[in-house]
Amino acid sequence: MVNELPSESLTLVAGRYSVKRREVGGVKLSTYFFHEDDRFSEIFLNAAEEYLKLYSDLLGSYPYKNSILSRTSSQVATVSQRLHSWRQRPSDKGKNS
């Protein structure tokens, strides 16, 4: 299945990461943290799971198959971009207004 929603940007991150994954409601959540920060992976996965459930109730199902939280030296955050595009889905215009 191809996602019909456009992405606002592309972020490419490379490094030696510790990767943790979890699936919630058909969405694959992943954290990519430096080994010294790996202890935070479960905290971030738990928070992402809570937010996914909360916003799915408010905005409808999450339109992507994956959500990745990545720790970088410049603290790049892609979650807010995804939430913005989630709110702006054309198929939800006028829904519950």
C-alpha positions as CSV (number, residue, x, y, z in Angstrom):
1,M,0.0,0.0,0.0
2,V,1.3,3.4,-1.0
3,N,0.6,6.4,1.3
4,E,-1.2,9.1,-0.7
5,L,-0.3,11.8,1.8
6,P,2.8,13.9,0.9
7,S,5.6,14.4,3.4
8,E,6.7,17.9,4.2
9,S,10.4,17.0,4.4
10,L,12.9,14.2,4.5
11,T,15.4,13.7,7.3
12,L,18.3,11.4,6.8
13,V,20.1,10.3,10.0
14,A,23.0,7.8,10.1
15,G,25.0,6.4,13.0
16,R,25.5,3.5,15.3
17,Y,22.2,3.3,17.1
18,S,20.5,1.0,19.5
19,V,17.1,0.3,18.0
20,K,14.0,-0.7,19.9
21,R,10.6,-1.4,18.2
22,R,7.0,-1.8,19.2
23,E,3.8,-2.1,17.2
24,V,0.6,-0.3,18.3
25,G,-2.6,-0.5,16.4
26,G,-0.8,-1.5,13.2
27,V,1.8,1.3,13.5
28,K,5.4,0.4,13.9
29,L,7.0,2.7,16.5
30,S,10.9,2.7,16.6
31,T,13.5,4.5,18.7
32,Y,17.0,5.0,17.4
33,F,19.1,6.1,20.4
34,F,22.8,6.3,21.0
35,H,24.0,3.4,23.1
36,E,24.7,5.7,26.1
37,D,21.0,6.9,25.9
38,D,19.4,3.5,25.3
39,R,17.9,3.6,28.8
40,F,15.4,6.2,27.5
41,S,14.0,4.1,24.7
42,E,11.2,2.5,26.7
43,I,10.2,5.9,28.1
44,F,9.9,7.3,24.6
45,L,8.1,4.2,23.3
46,N,5.6,4.3,26.1
47,A,5.0,8.1,25.5
48,A,4.6,7.5,21.8
49,E,2.1,4.7,22.4
50,E,0.1,7.0,24.7
51,Y,0.1,9.9,22.2
52,L,-0.8,7.6,19.3
53,K,-3.8,6.3,21.1
54,L,-4.8,9.8,22.4
55,Y,-4.5,11.5,19.0
56,S,-6.1,8.6,17.1
57,D,-9.2,9.1,19.3
58,L,-9.2,12.8,18.6
59,L,-8.1,13.0,14.9
60,G,-8.8,9.6,13.5
61,S,-6.4,6.8,12.6
62,Y,-2.7,7.6,12.1
63,P,-2.1,7.8,8.3
64,Y,1.4,6.3,8.3
65,K,2.7,2.8,8.9
66,N,5.8,3.9,10.9
67,S,6.8,6.5,13.3
68,I,10.5,6.8,14.2
69,L,12.0,8.7,17.2
70,S,15.7,9.4,16.6
71,R,18.3,10.9,18.9
72,T,20.7,13.0,16.9
73,S,23.5,15.4,17.9
74,S,21.3,18.3,16.6
75,Q,18.1,17.1,18.3
76,V,16.2,16.8,15.1
77,A,12.5,16.2,15.9
78,T,10.3,14.8,13.2
79,V,7.3,13.9,15.4
80,S,5.8,17.5,15.3
81,Q,6.0,17.4,11.5
82,R,4.1,14.1,11.4
83,L,1.5,15.4,13.8
84,H,1.0,18.5,11.7
85,S,0.4,16.5,8.6
86,W,-1.9,14.2,10.6
87,R,-4.1,17.1,11.6
88,Q,-4.2,18.4,8.0
89,R,-5.4,15.2,6.3
90,P,-7.8,16.1,3.4
91,S,-10.0,13.1,4.1
92,D,-10.9,14.5,7.6
93,K,-12.0,18.0,6.4
94,G,-15.4,18.7,7.9
95,K,-15.3,15.6,10.1
96,N,-16.5,16.2,13.7
97,S,-16.5,20.0,13.1
